[in-house]
Amino acid sequence: EGNEPGDSVKITYSELLHRVCQFANVLRSQGVKKGDRVSIYLPMILELVVAMLACARIGALHSIVFAGFSADSLCERILDCGCSLLIT
């Protein structure tokens, strides 16, 4: 469920697994590997869950920064965790 009332999406576990595996392959193609740090800067949408699970699937650490944060706050979090990729 999203931030707005009535904003929801329903998918099956099979569909979720397919999307997670696809995105995990995208992360691998970008050079992300086990132990790397990835920041995720997205609102409460399905793609946030997919990105988070894809990171976990390949063993990458993820840090979620919600989309309401300012650019300066995002920059500080990226520098603090030393992430190698930002997903927006």
N, C-alpha and C positions, 0 to 999 in steps of 0.2 A: 504494500500500500504506500502511496506517495504522501506528500505533504498536504495536498488539497483533498477535502472530503469528496468521496466518490472517485478519486483518482487511483485506480487499481488495475493490475494486470494479472491474469491467471495463465500459468504455463504448467506443463507436466514436468516430472522429474527428468524424463527422457529429453525433452526440449531444453531444459536447463543444462543437462550434461552436455548436449551437443554444442550449445553456445559457449559453455565454459571451456570445452576442449578446443573449439575454434579460437577463442581468445588466448588460450594458453599457447597455442601454436604461433599466434601473432607476437606474443611476448618473446617467445624463443627466437623468432626471426629477427627481433630487434636486439638480440644479444642478452636478454635477461636470463639469468640462471639461478640455481639454488644459492641462497644466501644473499642475493642482491636485494636492495631496498627500492621499493616502488611507492610513489605517492599517488593517491587517487583523489582528484578534485572534481567531484560530481554532486549534483543534487540527488534526492532520494528517488532514483529511477532504477529500473531493472538492470541497466548496464553497470551500475555501481556494484550490485551483488555479483554479477558475472565477472567483473574485473577482480573483485576481492577473492572469489573462489578460484579464478584462474591463477592468481598469484600463489595461493595456497597449494594448488595442484602441482606447480613446478618447484615449490619450496622457496619462493621469494617472499621476503617480508613486505608487508604493506602497511601504509599509514594513510588513513582516511582523513582528508581535510574537507569539511563540508563547504558547499559552494557559497555560503553566506559570508565567508571570511574574506578580508581584503587582500589585495595583491601583496602588501607588505607582510601580513600574517602568513600567507602562503609561502613567501620567500623565506621567512625565518624557519618555518617548519621543514622546508626542503633542505636548507643548509644544515639545520640541526641533525637531521637523520641521515644526511649524506646520500640522498636517493639518486639512483642512476636513471630513472625514468619517471615522467609525470604523465598520468592519464587524465585527460579532461574531456 
